Amino acid sequence: MNAPFNPRAGTRDPFSAFMSDLDAEDVVRATALSFGWPLERIHNGGVNYAVQSLAVSQSPSILLVDLGESSDPLEDINGLAEVCEPGTMVIACGRINDVRFYRDLIGSGIHDYLLKPFTADQLHDCIAQAQAIQAGARAAEAASETPHHMTAVIGVRGGAGCSTVAVSLAWLMSERGKTTALLDLDVHFGTGALSLDLEPGRGLTDAIENPSRIDGLFIERALVRQNDMLGVLSAEAPISQPLTGDGTAFLQLQDELRSAVACSVIDLPRHMLVQHPALLADVATAVVVTELTLAATRDTIRILSWLKANAPATRVVLVANKVPPIGQEEVARKEFEASVEHKIDVVIPFDAKVASQAAKVGKPVAEAAKAAKIGLALVELAEAVLGEGTVLNKNKSLLGRLVDMRKKRPGKASAPAATAG
C-alpha cells in the first residue's frame, strides 16, 4: 500500500474515509474541512465497504479505514492491500489497544493506527505526516528519473504542415534512442497514425470518454507502436459524435506520458489553445509552424502573443514550412520576421515530390528524405527542440550538414571530417 511510490498518485482524490461509527465520522469531517477536502469522500461503512469500493474505483492518495466492526482486522487489511494502488497512504483506526496488534498492522504496510476515540488534532497530525512522506517520495522519484521532454507542435493555419512536422519530430526523437509518444489531439481528422501507416485504435477516444481509466497500464495498451521506441495515440472519431469534456482527459494523458516515455510530441490543433489553455502548462517547447503568407503572418502574431501571455515559461521555436525559393514567397522572410517580431528558427523548404512519396509509403518525411534539404531541416528542428547544443550551421555546405547528421545517429560509426570546399 505505502510502497513502492506511485508517481500517478498526484492525479487521485486526495482523501477518502470509510467509517463505522458516527462520533468518529464527525471528527473526520471536521478534519477534512480543515484540509479543504470534499465531505462526500467520507463514507458510512468500515474496512469491508472500503475493499468493495476500491475494487472498482481508483484509490485515494490518503485512505482512512475503520476496523471497529471487523472480526479479523489483520485479514481485512490484507484484503485492502489487494485492491489499493501503490502509493496510497493507509491510516487505520479502531478500539483494540494492544502493542503487538499495532506492530502487526504497521508490518502489513499501513502508515499509522489511531486508537478510538481520537481527536481532530490527532488525525490532522497523522495526515500531515503522511503527506510529508508522500512529498519526499515524489521528490526522490523526480530526482532519480531522466527529465521528460514535452513538445507541442502548433500550426498557425490549417494546411501549414503541423502534423507532418509533428510526426517527423517524434520519429527523429525515437531515432536518437529516446522512447517517444506522439499524441495527436485532432480526434476527428488526425493523421498521426495514418502518416506512419498505422491503424489509430480506440485508445484516445476511450480516454476522452472515460478519463478515470487513464493510468500507466492504459497508456501501455493504448499506444499503437510504430516500433519499440515510438508509439502513437491518435483517433478517427466519428464526425457525427462530437467528443465533449473539460480537458481532464488530456491533462491526465500528459501526466501519464511523462512517466511512460522520455519524450512526448503533441500535435495540438490551434483551437485547443482557446478551449484548454492548461495543456501548455508543462510543455517545455512549443513548435509554431507557419508559412510565409499574409494570412499566416497575421495568425502567427496572434498565436505568439497568446503563448507569451498564457505560457511564458514555454520556449518557442518558430518554423517556416513549405518555403518556396527566394523571390517566390508571398511575404519575404525579413518582412515576416519584422511583422511577427520573432526570428524564424528553422526553414523547411517546399518539396512536393518528397512529401508525396513519404505519404505513399507511409513514412515520416524525415525518414523518406534523410539526405534531402527538407530532411536536413527537420533534423535541425529536432536538435533545436531537444536543446542538444548541436543545431546545424545554416552556412555549412549540404555535404557538411549531412556528415553532422550521420555523426548524431545512434549506433553509427562517426563519419570522417569533411571540409566544405
Secondary structure, 3 states (H helix, E strand, C coil): CCCCCCHHHHHCCCEEEEECCHHHHHHHHHHHHHHCCCHHHEEECCHHHHHHHHCCCCCCCEEEEECCCCCCHHHHHHHHHHHCCCCCEEEEEECCCCHHHHHHHHHCCCCEEEECCCCHHHHHHHHHHHHHHHHHHHHHHHHHCCCCEEEEEEECCCCCCHHHHHHHHHHHHHHCCCCEEEEECCCCCCCCCHHHCCCCCCHHHHHHHCHHHCCHHHHHHHCEECCCCEEEECCCCCCCCCCCCCCHHHHHHHHHHHHHCCEEEEECCCHHHHHCHHHHCCCCEEEEEECCCHHHHHHHHHHHHHHHHHCCCCEEEEEEEEECCCCCCCCCHHHHHHHHCCCCCEEEECCHHHHHHHHHHCCCHHHHCCCCHHHHHHHHHHHHHHCCCCCCCCCCCHHHHHHHHHHHCCCCCCCCCCCCC
